[in-house]
Amino acid sequence: MSSEVLVSRPHYDSRAVAQGVPEREPHVDPEVPQPSSGSATAGYRSAKYTPAEWFSNYHSILQHAGTDLHAARSIQRESKTLYQDTEEVTLKTQADGTCLLGERLQEIHFWRSELQRHIERLLADTESLLALKKRLEKALDATEAPYTISTDNLNCRARRPGPDLVRDAVEVELLKEVDLIRSIQALLKRTTAQVVSQIKMNRAAKQTLELDWSDKYLAYNFDVHSGRYSNMSPDTQHHASSAAVQDQVCNSTLWTKFTQDNLSKAMQEEQATNSLRLLVEQVLRDTTEDLRAQCSCVDRAFSQRCAELIEAKTQLEMKLAQILEQIGAQERNIVALQQAIHNKEAPLRVAQSRLYLRSLRPNMELCRDQPQLSLEGEVRQIDATLESLHQQLSEARGSLSHLEESRVTLEKDINCKTHSLFIERQKCMTHRERYPTISTLSGY
């Protein structure tokens, strides 16, 4: 076993040296025996260093500790200055960020309000177009009644008797009315298609604005929540990758342009809707006026035609009355002529009998004396009278036949006019009383 004894090294408080606290001398207990030198402890010596080395080591430690102390105090001063400066800069940056968030909130609120305003406009425009579409459909349905009336009038008038089957003013106006109704129906169908197309475009623009409004609503809520964060907020966390710039992120100019483009498209649709609404109102007004004007023309033509038929029928009836009167008179005249012819039979027999008897006179008595000449003249006169009477009777009978034919013709024409008048007034004009009103034709 070695005779050297291990001696513990003196205690060295490095924290006290770093904090600048003077090192305390080690406490020596008088009752504890101290190491001694001399021949008595020669077998227990364990020292490895000389006193010079010990002092050198001691002073080196003090110098190193002083250097560290100086450096620590310098770092503390710099740290204090740094955290004070950084605290001020951080607070200012945070305040600027909060202010910018507030401005951003105002900007988002402005554009969101604009989007909301135009969304409501598009919604109102779409509702108005839907109402106009319904009016157009009702107006289109309402044209079926005039078309049915006009075609029915034409069909009814086609059943007029032959003499009255003429292309008069009524038929011309009815054909105009049919063509007008067809053209109006085509116009209403085209206008309805335009309204439907505009409704689709309005809904598409409204959907675009609603998507943009929804995005801004979420962004507004996020920015409001972000603006409420403070250094004392308990729900803040570290998000190391949140500051990384994303490739798909747009800048403020593009952000503003995107919303402006959406609003511009919406305003274009609003202007188109207003123009289309005015056009539809004008179309409905013009078509209604045209239909009612043509209806008035047809009604006037019917009234005029009925007046003409009534006048013609009246004249025919008056003429028929005259013809009937003449037929009666002619029949009486024929009876009188027949009676006159019959009355001439007896004088003729008498004269002829006298001549026959006188023709039996003998010899020289058979002479053409004055009675003979008178009887011959009487016979000739009666024969001429009879011939005149027979001729007059023949003419009277021919006249009576013509009068009968005229009577039949007049009666047929009167019946024709009566039938035509019945068709015009009872069939056509009565049916035209069901013509739609202005409000119905306007789609209300």
C-alpha positions as CSV (number, residue, x, y, z in Angstrom):
1,M,0.0,0.0,0.0
2,S,1.2,3.5,-0.9
3,S,2.2,5.7,1.9
4,E,0.7,8.8,0.2
5,V,-2.6,10.2,1.7
6,L,-5.2,11.8,-0.6
7,V,-6.0,15.3,0.5
8,S,-9.3,17.0,-0.8
9,R,-9.0,20.1,-2.9
10,P,-10.3,23.4,-1.6
11,H,-14.0,24.3,-2.4
12,Y,-14.5,26.7,-5.4
13,D,-17.8,28.4,-5.9
14,S,-18.0,29.3,-9.6
15,R,-21.5,30.9,-9.3
16,A,-20.3,33.3,-6.7
17,V,-17.3,34.3,-8.8
18,A,-19.6,34.8,-11.9
19,Q,-22.0,36.9,-9.8
20,G,-19.1,39.0,-8.4
21,V,-19.4,37.8,-4.8
22,P,-16.0,37.8,-3.0
23,E,-14.8,34.3,-2.1
24,R,-14.9,33.4,1.6
25,E,-11.9,31.9,3.3
26,P,-12.4,28.3,4.3
27,H,-13.4,27.8,7.9
28,V,-10.8,26.0,9.9
29,D,-12.0,24.0,12.9
30,P,-9.4,24.3,15.7
31,E,-10.3,21.0,17.1
32,V,-9.5,19.2,13.8
33,P,-5.9,18.3,13.5
34,Q,-4.1,20.0,10.6
35,P,-1.6,18.4,8.4
36,S,1.8,19.0,9.6
37,S,5.2,18.7,8.0
38,G,8.3,17.3,9.2
39,S,9.7,13.9,9.7
40,A,6.7,12.8,11.7
41,T,4.4,12.9,8.6
42,A,6.9,11.9,5.9
43,G,5.0,8.7,5.1
44,Y,1.7,10.6,4.5
45,R,2.7,13.3,2.0
46,S,0.4,13.4,-1.1
47,A,0.9,16.9,-2.6
48,K,1.5,17.0,-6.4
49,Y,2.0,20.7,-7.0
50,T,4.3,23.3,-5.6
51,P,3.2,26.5,-4.0
52,A,4.1,28.4,-7.0
53,E,2.0,26.2,-9.2
54,W,-0.8,26.5,-6.7
55,F,-0.6,30.3,-6.8
56,S,-0.4,30.4,-10.5
57,N,-3.4,28.2,-10.8
58,Y,-5.3,30.2,-8.3
59,H,-4.5,33.5,-10.1
60,S,-5.4,32.0,-13.5
61,I,-8.8,31.0,-12.2
62,L,-9.4,34.4,-10.8
63,Q,-8.4,36.1,-14.1
64,H,-10.6,33.7,-16.1
65,A,-13.5,34.3,-13.8
66,G,-13.0,38.1,-14.1
67,T,-13.0,37.9,-17.9
68,D,-16.2,35.8,-17.8
69,L,-17.7,38.3,-15.4
70,H,-16.9,41.2,-17.7
71,A,-18.2,39.4,-20.7
72,A,-21.4,38.4,-18.9
73,R,-22.0,42.0,-17.8
74,S,-21.4,43.2,-21.4
75,I,-23.8,40.6,-22.7
76,Q,-26.4,41.5,-20.1
77,R,-26.2,45.2,-21.1
78,E,-26.5,44.3,-24.8
79,S,-29.3,41.9,-24.0
80,K,-31.2,44.5,-22.0
81,T,-30.8,47.0,-24.8
82,L,-31.7,44.3,-27.4
83,Y,-34.9,43.1,-25.7
84,Q,-36.0,46.6,-25.0
85,D,-35.5,47.6,-28.6
86,T,-37.0,44.4,-29.9
87,E,-39.9,44.7,-27.5
88,E,-40.6,48.2,-28.8
89,V,-40.2,47.1,-32.5
90,T,-42.3,44.0,-31.9
91,L,-45.1,46.0,-30.2
92,K,-45.0,48.6,-33.0
93,T,-45.0,45.9,-35.7
94,Q,-47.9,44.1,-33.9
95,A,-49.8,47.4,-33.7
96,D,-49.2,48.1,-37.3
97,G,-50.4,44.6,-38.2
98,T,-53.5,45.1,-36.1
99,C,-54.1,48.5,-37.8
100,L,-53.7,46.9,-41.2
101,L,-56.1,44.2,-40.2
102,G,-58.6,46.8,-39.3
103,E,-58.1,48.5,-42.6
104,R,-58.4,45.2,-44.4
105,L,-61.6,44.5,-42.5
106,Q,-63.0,47.8,-43.7
107,E,-62.1,47.0,-47.2
108,I,-63.6,43.5,-47.0
109,H,-66.7,45.0,-45.5
110,F,-67.0,47.5,-48.3
111,W,-66.7,45.0,-51.1
112,R,-68.9,42.5,-49.2
113,S,-71.5,45.3,-48.9
114,E,-71.2,46.0,-52.6
115,L,-71.5,42.3,-53.4
116,Q,-74.6,42.0,-51.1
117,R,-76.2,45.0,-52.8
118,H,-75.7,43.6,-56.3
119,I,-76.8,40.2,-55.1
120,E,-80.1,41.7,-53.9
121,R,-80.4,43.6,-57.1
122,L,-79.9,40.5,-59.2
123,L,-82.4,38.6,-57.0
124,A,-84.9,41.4,-57.5
125,D,-84.2,41.5,-61.2
126,T,-84.6,37.7,-61.5
127,E,-87.9,37.9,-59.6
128,S,-89.1,40.7,-61.9
129,L,-88.0,38.6,-65.0
130,L,-89.8,35.6,-63.6
131,A,-93.0,37.7,-63.2
132,L,-92.5,38.9,-66.8
133,K,-92.0,35.4,-68.0
134,K,-95.2,34.4,-66.3
135,R,-97.0,37.4,-68.0
136,L,-95.5,36.4,-71.4
137,E,-96.8,32.8,-70.9
138,K,-100.2,34.1,-69.9
139,A,-100.3,36.5,-72.8
140,L,-99.2,33.7,-75.2
141,D,-102.0,31.5,-73.8
142,A,-104.4,34.4,-74.1
143,T,-103.7,34.7,-77.8
144,E,-105.3,31.2,-78.3
145,A,-108.7,32.6,-77.7
146,P,-108.5,35.3,-80.4
147,Y,-107.0,32.8,-82.8
148,T,-109.8,30.3,-82.1
149,I,-112.4,33.1,-82.6
150,S,-110.9,34.3,-85.8
151,T,-110.5,30.8,-87.3
152,D,-114.1,29.9,-86.2
153,N,-115.4,33.1,-87.8
154,L,-113.7,32.1,-91.1
155,N,-115.1,28.6,-90.9
156,C,-118.6,29.9,-90.1
157,R,-118.4,32.4,-93.0
158,A,-117.3,29.6,-95.3
159,R,-120.7,28.1,-94.8
160,R,-122.5,31.1,-96.2
161,P,-124.8,30.5,-99.2
162,G,-123.3,30.8,-102.6
163,P,-124.3,34.3,-103.6
164,D,-122.9,35.7,-100.3
165,L,-119.7,33.7,-100.4
166,V,-117.6,36.7,-101.3
167,R,-114.2,37.9,-100.2
168,D,-115.5,41.0,-98.5
169,A,-113.8,43.4,-96.0
170,V,-114.7,41.2,-93.1
171,E,-112.8,38.2,-94.5
172,V,-109.8,40.4,-95.4
173,E,-109.7,41.7,-91.8
174,L,-110.1,38.2,-90.4
175,L,-107.2,36.9,-92.4
176,K,-105.2,39.9,-91.2
177,E,-106.1,39.1,-87.7
178,V,-105.1,35.4,-88.0
179,D,-101.7,36.5,-89.5
180,L,-101.2,39.1,-86.8
181,I,-102.0,36.6,-84.0
182,R,-99.5,34.1,-85.5
183,S,-96.8,36.7,-85.7
184,I,-97.5,37.9,-82.1
185,Q,-97.3,34.3,-80.9
186,A,-93.9,33.9,-82.5
187,L,-92.7,37.2,-81.1
188,L,-93.9,36.2,-77.6
189,K,-92.1,32.9,-77.8
190,R,-88.9,34.5,-78.9
191,T,-89.2,37.1,-76.1
192,T,-89.9,34.4,-73.5
193,A,-86.8,32.5,-74.7
194,Q,-84.8,35.8,-74.2
195,V,-86.2,36.2,-70.7
196,V,-85.3,32.6,-69.8
197,S,-81.8,33.1,-71.1
198,Q,-81.4,36.3,-69.1
199,I,-82.7,34.6,-66.0
200,K,-80.0,31.9,-66.4
201,M,-77.3,34.6,-66.8
202,N,-78.6,36.5,-63.8
203,R,-78.5,33.4,-61.7
204,A,-75.0,32.5,-62.8
205,A,-73.8,36.0,-62.0
206,K,-75.6,35.9,-58.7
207,Q,-74.0,32.6,-57.9
208,T,-70.5,34.0,-58.7
209,L,-71.2,37.0,-56.4
210,E,-72.5,34.7,-53.6
211,L,-69.4,32.6,-53.8
212,D,-67.2,35.7,-53.6
213,W,-69.4,37.1,-50.8
214,S,-69.1,33.8,-48.9
215,D,-65.3,33.8,-49.3
216,K,-65.2,37.4,-48.1
217,Y,-67.5,36.5,-45.2
218,L,-65.1,33.7,-44.1
219,A,-62.1,36.0,-44.6
220,Y,-63.8,38.7,-42.6
221,N,-64.5,36.4,-39.7
222,F,-60.9,35.1,-39.8
223,D,-59.5,38.6,-39.8
224,V,-61.8,39.6,-37.0
225,H,-60.7,36.7,-35.0
226,S,-57.0,37.5,-35.9
227,G,-57.5,41.1,-34.9
228,R,-58.7,40.0,-31.4
229,Y,-55.5,38.1,-30.7
230,S,-53.2,39.7,-28.2
231,N,-50.1,38.8,-26.3
232,M,-52.4,37.8,-23.4
233,S,-54.6,35.5,-25.6
234,P,-54.5,32.0,-24.2
235,D,-55.5,30.3,-27.5
236,T,-52.5,31.4,-29.7
237,Q,-50.1,28.7,-30.9
238,H,-46.9,28.3,-32.9
239,H,-47.4,27.7,-36.6
240,A,-43.9,27.6,-38.1
241,S,-45.0,27.2,-41.7
242,S,-47.7,29.8,-41.7
243,A,-45.3,32.6,-42.8
244,A,-44.3,30.6,-45.9
245,V,-45.5,32.3,-49.1
246,Q,-47.8,30.1,-51.0
247,D,-47.6,29.9,-54.8
248,Q,-51.3,30.2,-55.4
249,V,-51.8,33.3,-53.2
250,C,-52.7,36.4,-55.2
251,N,-51.8,40.0,-54.4
252,S,-54.1,42.8,-53.4
253,T,-54.4,44.2,-56.9
254,L,-55.6,40.8,-58.3
255,W,-57.9,40.4,-55.3
256,T,-59.5,43.8,-55.9
257,K,-59.7,43.2,-59.7
258,F,-61.4,39.8,-59.2
259,T,-64.2,41.4,-57.2
260,Q,-64.5,44.4,-59.5
261,D,-64.7,42.0,-62.5
262,N,-67.5,40.1,-60.8
263,L,-69.4,43.3,-59.9
264,S,-68.8,44.6,-63.5
265,K,-70.3,41.4,-64.9
266,A,-73.2,41.7,-62.4
267,M,-73.9,45.3,-63.5
268,Q,-73.8,44.3,-67.1
269,E,-76.5,41.7,-66.4
270,E,-78.5,44.3,-64.4
271,Q,-78.4,46.6,-67.4
272,A,-79.3,43.8,-69.7
273,T,-82.2,42.9,-67.4
274,N,-83.4,46.5,-67.3
275,S,-83.3,46.7,-71.1
276,L,-85.0,43.4,-71.5
277,R,-87.7,44.4,-69.0
278,L,-88.4,47.6,-70.9
279,L,-88.5,45.5,-74.1
280,V,-90.9,43.0,-72.7
281,E,-93.2,45.7,-71.4
282,Q,-93.1,47.4,-74.8
283,V,-93.8,44.1,-76.6
284,L,-96.7,43.3,-74.3
285,R,-98.1,46.8,-74.8
286,D,-97.7,46.8,-78.5
287,T,-99.1,43.3,-79.1
288,T,-102.1,44.1,-76.9
289,E,-102.7,47.3,-78.8
290,D,-102.3,45.6,-82.1
291,L,-104.7,42.8,-81.2
292,R,-107.3,45.2,-79.9
293,A,-107.0,47.5,-82.8
294,Q,-107.4,44.6,-85.3
295,C,-110.3,43.3,-83.3
296,S,-111.9,46.8,-83.6
297,C,-111.3,46.7,-87.4
298,V,-112.9,43.3,-87.6
299,D,-115.8,44.4,-85.5
300,R,-116.3,47.5,-87.6
301,A,-116.2,45.4,-90.8
302,F,-118.7,43.0,-89.3
303,S,-121.0,45.8,-88.3
304,Q,-120.7,47.4,-91.8
305,R,-121.3,44.0,-93.4
306,C,-124.4,43.4,-91.3
307,A,-125.7,46.9,-92.2
308,E,-125.2,46.1,-95.8
309,L,-126.9,42.7,-95.4
310,I,-129.8,44.3,-93.6
311,E,-130.1,47.0,-96.2
312,A,-130.0,44.5,-99.0
313,K,-132.5,42.2,-97.3
314,T,-134.8,45.2,-96.7
315,Q,-134.6,46.2,-100.4
316,L,-135.2,42.6,-101.4
317,E,-138.2,42.3,-99.2
318,M,-139.6,45.6,-100.5
319,K,-139.0,44.4,-104.1
320,L,-140.6,41.0,-103.2
321,A,-143.6,42.8,-101.9
322,Q,-143.9,44.8,-105.1
323,I,-143.4,41.5,-107.1
324,L,-146.1,39.8,-105.1
325,E,-148.4,42.7,-105.7
326,Q,-147.6,42.6,-109.4
327,I,-148.2,38.9,-109.5
328,G,-151.6,39.4,-108.0
329,A,-152.3,42.2,-110.4
330,Q,-151.1,40.1,-113.4
331,E,-153.1,37.1,-112.3
332,R,-156.2,39.4,-112.2
333,N,-155.2,40.8,-115.5
334,I,-155.0,37.3,-117.0
335,V,-158.4,36.4,-115.6
336,A,-159.7,39.6,-117.1
337,L,-158.1,38.8,-120.5
338,Q,-159.5,35.3,-120.4
339,Q,-162.9,36.7,-119.5
340,A,-162.6,39.2,-122.4
341,I,-161.7,36.5,-124.8
342,H,-164.6,34.4,-123.5
343,N,-166.9,37.4,-123.9
344,K,-165.9,37.7,-127.6
345,E,-167.0,34.2,-128.3
346,A,-170.7,35.0,-128.3
347,P,-170.5,38.1,-130.6
348,L,-168.2,36.1,-132.9
349,R,-170.7,33.2,-133.0
350,V,-173.5,35.7,-133.7
351,A,-171.6,37.4,-136.5
352,Q,-170.4,34.1,-138.0
353,S,-174.0,32.6,-137.7
354,R,-175.4,35.6,-139.5
355,L,-172.9,35.3,-142.2
356,Y,-173.5,31.6,-142.5
357,L,-177.3,32.1,-142.7
358,R,-177.0,35.0,-145.2
359,S,-174.7,32.8,-147.3
360,L,-177.7,30.5,-147.8
361,R,-179.6,33.3,-149.7
362,P,-180.7,32.2,-153.1
363,N,-179.6,33.5,-156.5
364,M,-179.3,37.3,-156.7
365,E,-180.1,37.7,-153.1
366,L,-176.6,36.5,-152.3
367,C,-175.1,39.9,-152.8
368,R,-172.5,41.9,-150.8
369,D,-174.8,44.3,-149.5
370,Q,-174.2,46.7,-146.6
371,P,-175.1,44.2,-143.9
372,Q,-172.9,41.7,-145.5
373,L,-170.0,44.1,-145.5
374,S,-170.8,45.1,-141.9
375,L,-170.9,41.5,-140.8
376,E,-167.6,40.6,-142.5
377,G,-166.0,43.7,-140.9
378,E,-167.5,42.7,-137.6
379,V,-166.0,39.2,-137.9
380,R,-162.6,40.6,-138.9
381,Q,-162.7,43.0,-136.0
382,I,-163.6,40.3,-133.5
383,D,-160.8,38.1,-134.9
384,A,-158.3,40.9,-134.6
385,T,-159.5,41.6,-131.1
386,L,-159.3,38.0,-130.2
387,E,-155.8,37.8,-131.6
388,S,-154.8,40.9,-129.7
389,L,-156.3,39.5,-126.6
390,H,-154.6,36.2,-127.0
391,Q,-151.3,37.9,-127.6
392,Q,-151.8,40.1,-124.6
393,L,-152.8,37.0,-122.6
394,S,-149.6,35.3,-123.7
395,E,-147.6,38.3,-122.7
396,A,-149.4,38.5,-119.4
397,R,-148.7,34.8,-118.8
398,G,-145.0,35.3,-119.7
399,S,-144.8,38.3,-117.4
400,L,-146.4,36.3,-114.7
401,S,-143.9,33.5,-115.2
402,H,-141.1,36.1,-115.0
403,L,-142.6,37.6,-111.9
404,E,-142.8,34.1,-110.3
405,E,-139.2,33.5,-111.2
406,S,-138.3,36.9,-109.7
407,R,-140.3,36.0,-106.6
408,V,-138.5,32.8,-106.2
409,T,-135.1,34.5,-106.8
410,L,-135.9,37.2,-104.3
411,E,-137.1,34.7,-101.8
412,K,-134.0,32.7,-102.2
413,D,-131.8,35.8,-102.0
414,I,-133.8,37.0,-98.9
415,N,-133.2,33.6,-97.3
416,C,-129.6,33.8,-98.3
417,K,-129.2,37.2,-96.7
418,T,-131.1,36.0,-93.7
419,H,-128.8,33.1,-93.3
420,S,-125.7,35.2,-93.9
421,L,-127.0,37.8,-91.4
422,F,-127.5,35.0,-88.9
423,I,-124.0,33.8,-89.4
424,E,-122.5,37.3,-89.1
425,R,-124.5,38.4,-86.1
426,Q,-125.4,35.3,-84.2
427,K,-122.4,33.1,-84.9
428,C,-119.5,35.5,-85.5
429,M,-120.2,38.7,-83.7
430,T,-121.7,36.9,-80.6
431,H,-118.5,34.7,-80.5
432,R,-116.3,37.8,-80.8
433,E,-117.8,39.1,-77.6
434,R,-115.6,36.6,-75.8
435,Y,-112.5,38.3,-77.2
436,P,-109.9,38.7,-74.3
437,T,-109.7,42.1,-72.5
438,I,-106.6,44.3,-72.6
439,S,-105.5,43.1,-69.1
440,T,-105.8,39.5,-70.2
441,L,-103.8,40.1,-73.4
442,S,-101.2,41.9,-71.3
443,G,-100.6,38.8,-69.2
444,Y,-102.3,39.9,-66.0
